[in-house]
Amino acid sequence: MRIDAHLHFWRPSCNFDNRPIADNAFYRRDFLPADVMPELDTCGIDGAILVQTCPQVAETEWLLELAAGEPRIAGVTAWVDLDGPPCDFAALRGKPKVIGIRAQLRRVADPAFVARPNVIANLGAALHAGLNVTVLAEVRHYEHLLPVLDRLPPGPITLNHLGLPFPGTDRAAWRDAMRNFARRPALYVQLSGVPFLYGERWREDPAALWLLDEALDIFGARRLLFASDYPMLLRFATYTDWVRAVEDFVARRGLPRDDVDAIFAGNALRANPPLASWRMQ
């Protein structure tokens, strides 16, 4: 079994707020299951986690409708208003295929948003409800996110796209932050985002390849998740390009079969406990 831990679908005619993605003309078109399923077949990807893009409940409902009609969408990571009143996670948990929520910090101007009392309370409640908490954070959020992690109850947290270390990010600072993140048990990191971060240079830039090696050295193979970030990568790579790049990486590092299987599936199942029911189907 192989799982893509992070992909997106959208349809501009739905008028959901998917800025800043829609600010680039390349992305102002439909990206729907039929557009990527043939490549999942080619790459031997059995299932995928569909992740919210827009900070709107209406988009989450639309994603759940899509997922209901596509068996290979194993789960959906939803949006909730983290800075609002206590969220009804029992009701959300009861929706078919909801496996987690996403703290889309990059969309928020305040870098300390994650440290607001309502946000911390809702993140903790999501973990208590048995949901995964996925975090889209970049360098400006690290100093605020790290102490919040210590205040949250046990449960799986996923850091999107290697923590978004764009070119120019201080390597030592990124490495130190990742080591601090790694202190929290059950914190997982997605092997994704490199084509989007580094553009046309992602195949050859030593800094881009260094990110994968450092993530493996810091977190170990049992806390890394294969993820595509489709369709964000498509300006610079095909879906198959990225799958093959990660396959080549684990081969170069000489990982045993059990570790490769963990990166491509087992870790996604552990990081998202509600996926257990999909696994049994």
C-alpha positions as a Markdown table, in Angstrom:
| # | Residue | x | y | z |
|---|---|---|---|---|
| 1 | Met | 0.0 | 0.0 | 0.0 |
| 2 | Arg | 1.2 | 3.5 | -0.8 |
| 3 | Ile | -0.5 | 6.8 | 0.4 |
| 4 | Asp | -0.1 | 10.4 | -0.8 |
| 5 | Ala | -0.4 | 12.3 | 2.5 |
| 6 | His | -1.3 | 15.7 | 0.9 |
| 7 | Leu | -3.0 | 16.8 | -2.2 |
| 8 | His | -5.6 | 19.4 | -3.2 |
| 9 | Phe | -8.5 | 19.8 | -5.5 |
| 10 | Trp | -10.3 | 23.0 | -6.4 |
| 11 | Arg | -12.7 | 24.5 | -8.9 |
| 12 | Pro | -12.5 | 28.3 | -9.4 |
| 13 | Ser | -16.2 | 28.5 | -10.3 |
| 14 | Cys | -17.1 | 27.6 | -6.7 |
| 15 | Asn | -15.7 | 31.0 | -5.6 |
| 16 | Phe | -13.8 | 29.7 | -2.6 |
| 17 | Asp | -11.0 | 31.9 | -1.3 |
| 18 | Asn | -7.9 | 30.0 | -2.3 |
| 19 | Arg | -5.5 | 33.0 | -2.4 |
| 20 | Pro | -2.6 | 33.3 | -2.7 |
| 21 | Ile | -2.7 | 30.2 | -5.0 |
| 22 | Ala | -5.2 | 31.8 | -7.4 |
| 23 | Asp | -2.9 | 34.9 | -7.7 |
| 24 | Asn | -0.9 | 32.8 | -10.2 |
| 25 | Ala | -2.6 | 32.2 | -13.5 |
| 26 | Phe | -1.3 | 28.7 | -13.7 |
| 27 | Tyr | -3.6 | 27.6 | -10.9 |
| 28 | Arg | -6.7 | 29.4 | -12.1 |
| 29 | Arg | -8.4 | 26.3 | -13.5 |
| 30 | Asp | -10.1 | 23.1 | -12.2 |
| 31 | Phe | -8.0 | 20.5 | -10.5 |
| 32 | Leu | -10.2 | 17.5 | -9.8 |
| 33 | Pro | -9.8 | 13.8 | -9.1 |
| 34 | Ala | -9.9 | 12.8 | -12.8 |
| 35 | Asp | -6.9 | 15.0 | -13.5 |
| 36 | Val | -4.5 | 13.1 | -11.2 |
| 37 | Met | -5.9 | 9.6 | -10.7 |
| 38 | Pro | -4.1 | 8.3 | -13.9 |
| 39 | Glu | -0.8 | 9.3 | -12.4 |
| 40 | Leu | -1.6 | 7.7 | -9.0 |
| 41 | Asp | -2.2 | 4.6 | -11.0 |
| 42 | Thr | 1.2 | 5.0 | -12.8 |
| 43 | Cys | 3.0 | 5.5 | -9.5 |
| 44 | Gly | 1.3 | 2.8 | -7.6 |
| 45 | Ile | -0.4 | 5.2 | -5.1 |
| 46 | Asp | -3.4 | 3.4 | -3.6 |
| 47 | Gly | -4.9 | 6.3 | -1.6 |
| 48 | Ala | -4.5 | 10.0 | -0.8 |
| 49 | Ile | -5.4 | 12.5 | 1.8 |
| 50 | Leu | -7.3 | 15.5 | 0.5 |
| 51 | Val | -6.3 | 18.7 | 2.3 |
| 52 | Gln | -8.3 | 22.0 | 2.6 |
| 53 | Thr | -7.0 | 25.0 | 0.8 |
| 54 | Cys | -9.5 | 27.7 | 1.6 |
| 55 | Pro | -10.4 | 29.0 | 5.2 |
| 56 | Gln | -14.1 | 28.2 | 4.7 |
| 57 | Val | -16.4 | 25.5 | 6.0 |
| 58 | Ala | -18.1 | 25.5 | 2.6 |
| 59 | Glu | -14.9 | 24.3 | 0.9 |
| 60 | Thr | -14.5 | 21.5 | 3.4 |
| 61 | Glu | -18.1 | 20.4 | 2.7 |
| 62 | Trp | -17.3 | 20.4 | -1.1 |
| 63 | Leu | -14.2 | 18.4 | -0.5 |
| 64 | Leu | -16.2 | 15.8 | 1.5 |
| 65 | Glu | -18.6 | 15.6 | -1.4 |
| 66 | Leu | -15.7 | 14.9 | -3.8 |
| 67 | Ala | -14.2 | 12.4 | -1.4 |
| 68 | Ala | -17.5 | 10.5 | -1.1 |
| 69 | Gly | -17.4 | 9.7 | -4.8 |
| 70 | Glu | -13.7 | 8.7 | -5.0 |
| 71 | Pro | -12.7 | 5.6 | -3.1 |
| 72 | Arg | -9.0 | 6.5 | -3.3 |
| 73 | Ile | -9.5 | 9.6 | -1.2 |
| 74 | Ala | -8.7 | 8.0 | 2.1 |
| 75 | Gly | -9.4 | 11.0 | 4.2 |
| 76 | Val | -10.0 | 14.7 | 4.3 |
| 77 | Thr | -8.2 | 17.3 | 6.4 |
| 78 | Ala | -10.8 | 20.0 | 7.2 |
| 79 | Trp | -10.8 | 23.7 | 8.0 |
| 80 | Val | -12.3 | 25.0 | 11.2 |
| 81 | Asp | -12.3 | 28.5 | 12.8 |
| 82 | Leu | -9.6 | 27.9 | 15.4 |
| 83 | Asp | -9.8 | 31.4 | 16.8 |
| 84 | Gly | -13.6 | 31.2 | 17.3 |
| 85 | Pro | -15.7 | 29.5 | 20.0 |
| 86 | Pro | -15.0 | 25.9 | 21.0 |
| 87 | Cys | -15.3 | 23.8 | 17.8 |
| 88 | Asp | -17.7 | 20.8 | 17.7 |
| 89 | Phe | -15.2 | 18.2 | 17.0 |
| 90 | Ala | -17.5 | 15.3 | 17.8 |
| 91 | Ala | -19.8 | 16.4 | 15.0 |
| 92 | Leu | -16.8 | 16.9 | 12.6 |
| 93 | Arg | -15.3 | 13.5 | 13.6 |
| 94 | Gly | -18.7 | 12.0 | 12.7 |
| 95 | Lys | -18.5 | 13.1 | 9.1 |
| 96 | Pro | -17.3 | 10.3 | 6.8 |
| 97 | Lys | -13.6 | 10.6 | 5.8 |
| 98 | Val | -12.7 | 13.5 | 8.1 |
| 99 | Ile | -9.4 | 12.6 | 9.6 |
| 100 | Gly | -8.0 | 15.9 | 10.9 |
| 101 | Ile | -7.9 | 19.7 | 10.8 |
| 102 | Arg | -5.4 | 22.1 | 9.5 |
| 103 | Ala | -3.9 | 25.2 | 11.1 |
| 104 | Gln | -3.2 | 27.2 | 7.9 |
| 105 | Leu | -0.8 | 29.6 | 9.6 |
| 106 | Arg | 0.7 | 30.9 | 6.4 |
| 107 | Arg | -2.7 | 32.4 | 5.5 |
| 108 | Val | -2.7 | 34.5 | 8.7 |
| 109 | Ala | -0.8 | 37.8 | 9.0 |
| 110 | Asp | -0.2 | 37.5 | 12.7 |
| 111 | Pro | 2.8 | 35.1 | 13.2 |
| 112 | Ala | 1.7 | 34.5 | 16.8 |
| 113 | Phe | -1.8 | 33.4 | 15.8 |
| 114 | Val | -1.1 | 29.9 | 16.9 |
| 115 | Ala | -0.4 | 31.1 | 20.5 |
| 116 | Arg | -3.9 | 32.7 | 20.9 |
| 117 | Pro | -5.9 | 31.1 | 23.7 |
| 118 | Asn | -8.8 | 30.0 | 21.5 |
| 119 | Val | -6.5 | 28.5 | 19.0 |
| 120 | Ile | -4.6 | 26.5 | 21.6 |
| 121 | Ala | -7.8 | 25.3 | 23.1 |
| 122 | Asn | -9.3 | 24.2 | 19.8 |
| 123 | Leu | -6.1 | 22.5 | 18.7 |
| 124 | Gly | -6.1 | 20.6 | 22.0 |
| 125 | Ala | -9.7 | 19.6 | 21.6 |
| 126 | Ala | -9.1 | 18.3 | 18.1 |
| 127 | Leu | -6.3 | 16.0 | 19.4 |
| 128 | His | -8.6 | 14.9 | 22.3 |
| 129 | Ala | -11.2 | 14.0 | 19.6 |
| 130 | Gly | -8.7 | 11.7 | 17.9 |
| 131 | Leu | -8.1 | 13.9 | 15.0 |
| 132 | Asn | -4.7 | 14.7 | 13.4 |
| 133 | Val | -3.6 | 18.4 | 13.5 |
| 134 | Thr | -1.8 | 19.5 | 10.4 |
| 135 | Val | 0.2 | 22.7 | 10.5 |
| 136 | Leu | 1.2 | 24.9 | 7.5 |
| 137 | Ala | 3.9 | 27.0 | 9.1 |
| 138 | Glu | 6.9 | 28.8 | 7.8 |
| 139 | Val | 10.0 | 30.3 | 9.4 |
| 140 | Arg | 8.2 | 33.3 | 11.0 |
| 141 | His | 5.9 | 30.9 | 12.9 |
| 142 | Tyr | 8.6 | 28.6 | 14.4 |
| 143 | Glu | 9.2 | 30.6 | 17.6 |
| 144 | His | 5.5 | 30.8 | 18.4 |
| 145 | Leu | 4.7 | 27.2 | 17.4 |
| 146 | Leu | 7.4 | 25.5 | 19.4 |
| 147 | Pro | 6.1 | 26.5 | 22.9 |
| 148 | Val | 2.5 | 25.8 | 21.8 |
| 149 | Leu | 3.5 | 22.2 | 21.0 |
| 150 | Asp | 4.5 | 21.7 | 24.7 |
| 151 | Arg | 1.1 | 22.9 | 25.8 |
| 152 | Leu | -0.9 | 20.6 | 23.7 |
| 153 | Pro | -2.1 | 17.1 | 24.8 |
| 154 | Pro | -0.6 | 14.0 | 23.2 |
| 155 | Gly | -1.7 | 13.2 | 19.7 |
| 156 | Pro | -0.4 | 13.2 | 16.1 |
| 157 | Ile | 0.7 | 16.5 | 14.5 |
| 158 | Thr | 1.9 | 16.8 | 10.9 |
| 159 | Leu | 4.1 | 19.6 | 9.7 |
| 160 | Asn | 3.4 | 20.4 | 6.1 |
| 161 | His | 6.1 | 20.6 | 3.4 |
| 162 | Leu | 9.2 | 20.3 | 5.5 |
| 163 | Gly | 8.2 | 23.5 | 7.4 |
| 164 | Leu | 8.4 | 25.6 | 4.2 |
| 165 | Pro | 12.1 | 26.5 | 4.1 |
| 166 | Phe | 12.2 | 28.7 | 1.1 |
| 167 | Pro | 15.5 | 29.5 | -0.6 |
| 168 | Gly | 17.3 | 32.0 | 1.6 |
| 169 | Thr | 16.2 | 30.4 | 4.8 |
| 170 | Asp | 19.1 | 30.1 | 7.2 |
| 171 | Arg | 20.0 | 26.4 | 7.2 |
| 172 | Ala | 21.2 | 26.3 | 10.8 |
| 173 | Ala | 18.1 | 28.0 | 12.1 |
| 174 | Trp | 15.9 | 25.6 | 10.1 |
| 175 | Arg | 17.8 | 22.6 | 11.4 |
| 176 | Asp | 17.6 | 23.8 | 15.0 |
| 177 | Ala | 13.9 | 24.4 | 14.7 |
| 178 | Met | 13.3 | 20.9 | 13.2 |
| 179 | Arg | 15.3 | 19.3 | 16.0 |
| 180 | Asn | 13.1 | 21.2 | 18.5 |
| 181 | Phe | 10.0 | 20.0 | 16.7 |
| 182 | Ala | 11.3 | 16.5 | 16.7 |
| 183 | Arg | 11.3 | 16.5 | 20.6 |
| 184 | Arg | 7.5 | 16.1 | 20.5 |
| 185 | Pro | 6.4 | 12.5 | 20.1 |
| 186 | Ala | 4.1 | 11.7 | 17.2 |
| 187 | Leu | 5.1 | 14.8 | 15.2 |
| 188 | Tyr | 5.4 | 13.9 | 11.6 |
| 189 | Val | 6.9 | 15.8 | 8.7 |
| 190 | Gln | 5.8 | 15.7 | 5.0 |
| 191 | Leu | 8.5 | 15.0 | 2.4 |
| 192 | Ser | 6.8 | 17.5 | 0.0 |
| 193 | Gly | 7.0 | 21.1 | -1.3 |
| 194 | Val | 10.5 | 21.0 | -2.7 |
| 195 | Pro | 9.5 | 21.7 | -6.4 |
| 196 | Phe | 7.3 | 24.6 | -5.3 |
| 197 | Leu | 9.9 | 26.0 | -2.9 |
| 198 | Tyr | 12.8 | 25.8 | -5.3 |
| 199 | Gly | 11.1 | 26.1 | -8.7 |
| 200 | Glu | 13.1 | 25.0 | -11.8 |
| 201 | Arg | 16.2 | 24.4 | -9.6 |
| 202 | Trp | 14.7 | 21.8 | -7.4 |
| 203 | Arg | 16.4 | 18.8 | -9.2 |
| 204 | Glu | 19.9 | 20.1 | -9.1 |
| 205 | Asp | 20.1 | 22.7 | -6.2 |
| 206 | Pro | 22.2 | 21.1 | -3.4 |
| 207 | Ala | 20.2 | 23.0 | -0.8 |
| 208 | Ala | 16.9 | 21.4 | -2.0 |
| 209 | Leu | 18.3 | 17.9 | -1.9 |
| 210 | Trp | 19.9 | 18.7 | 1.5 |
| 211 | Leu | 16.4 | 19.2 | 3.0 |
| 212 | Leu | 15.5 | 15.6 | 2.4 |
| 213 | Asp | 18.7 | 14.3 | 4.0 |
| 214 | Glu | 18.4 | 16.5 | 7.0 |
| 215 | Ala | 14.7 | 15.6 | 7.6 |
| 216 | Leu | 15.6 | 11.9 | 7.6 |
| 217 | Asp | 18.6 | 12.5 | 9.9 |
| 218 | Ile | 16.6 | 14.5 | 12.3 |
| 219 | Phe | 13.2 | 12.7 | 12.4 |
| 220 | Gly | 14.1 | 9.2 | 11.2 |
| 221 | Ala | 12.2 | 7.2 | 8.7 |
| 222 | Arg | 9.3 | 6.5 | 11.0 |
| 223 | Arg | 8.1 | 10.1 | 11.2 |
| 224 | Leu | 8.3 | 11.1 | 7.5 |
| 225 | Leu | 5.4 | 11.1 | 5.1 |
| 226 | Phe | 5.5 | 10.9 | 1.4 |
| 227 | Ala | 3.3 | 13.7 | 0.0 |
| 228 | Ser | 2.9 | 15.4 | -3.4 |
| 229 | Asp | 1.3 | 18.8 | -2.7 |
| 230 | Tyr | -0.5 | 18.3 | -6.0 |
| 231 | Pro | -1.2 | 20.5 | -7.9 |
| 232 | Met | 1.2 | 23.1 | -6.4 |
| 233 | Leu | 4.2 | 21.2 | -7.7 |
| 234 | Leu | 2.9 | 21.1 | -11.3 |
| 235 | Arg | 4.6 | 24.4 | -12.4 |
| 236 | Phe | 7.9 | 22.7 | -11.9 |
| 237 | Ala | 7.4 | 18.9 | -11.9 |
| 238 | Thr | 4.9 | 16.2 | -12.8 |
| 239 | Tyr | 3.3 | 14.1 | -10.1 |
| 240 | Thr | 5.4 | 11.2 | -11.3 |
| 241 | Asp | 8.6 | 13.3 | -11.2 |
| 242 | Trp | 8.2 | 13.8 | -7.5 |
| 243 | Val | 7.2 | 10.2 | -6.7 |
| 244 | Arg | 10.4 | 9.1 | -8.5 |
| 245 | Ala | 12.5 | 11.7 | -6.7 |
| 246 | Val | 11.4 | 10.4 | -3.3 |
| 247 | Glu | 11.9 | 6.8 | -4.4 |
| 248 | Asp | 15.4 | 7.7 | -5.6 |
| 249 | Phe | 16.1 | 9.5 | -2.3 |
| 250 | Val | 15.2 | 6.5 | -0.1 |
| 251 | Ala | 17.2 | 4.2 | -2.4 |
| 252 | Arg | 20.2 | 6.4 | -2.2 |
| 253 | Arg | 20.0 | 6.4 | 1.6 |
| 254 | Gly | 19.8 | 2.6 | 1.5 |
| 255 | Leu | 16.7 | 2.4 | 3.7 |
| 256 | Pro | 15.4 | -1.0 | 4.5 |
| 257 | Arg | 12.0 | -2.1 | 3.0 |
| 258 | Asp | 10.2 | -1.6 | 6.3 |
| 259 | Asp | 11.3 | 2.1 | 6.5 |
| 260 | Val | 10.4 | 2.7 | 2.8 |
| 261 | Asp | 7.0 | 1.2 | 3.5 |
| 262 | Ala | 6.6 | 3.5 | 6.5 |
| 263 | Ile | 7.4 | 6.6 | 4.6 |
| 264 | Phe | 5.0 | 5.7 | 1.8 |
| 265 | Ala | 2.1 | 4.4 | 3.9 |
| 266 | Gly | 2.6 | 3.2 | 7.4 |
| 267 | Asn | 3.4 | 6.6 | 8.9 |
| 268 | Ala | 0.4 | 8.2 | 7.2 |
| 269 | Leu | -1.8 | 5.6 | 8.9 |
| 270 | Arg | -0.2 | 6.2 | 12.3 |
| 271 | Ala | -0.4 | 10.0 | 11.9 |
| 272 | Asn | -4.0 | 9.9 | 11.0 |
| 273 | Pro | -5.8 | 7.3 | 13.3 |
| 274 | Pro | -9.2 | 7.6 | 11.6 |
| 275 | Leu | -7.6 | 6.1 | 8.5 |
| 276 | Ala | -7.7 | 2.7 | 10.2 |
| 277 | Ser | -11.2 | 2.1 | 8.9 |
| 278 | Trp | -10.2 | 3.0 | 5.3 |
| 279 | Arg | -7.2 | 0.6 | 5.6 |
| 280 | Met | -9.6 | -2.2 | 6.4 |
| 281 | Gln | -11.9 | -1.6 | 3.4 |
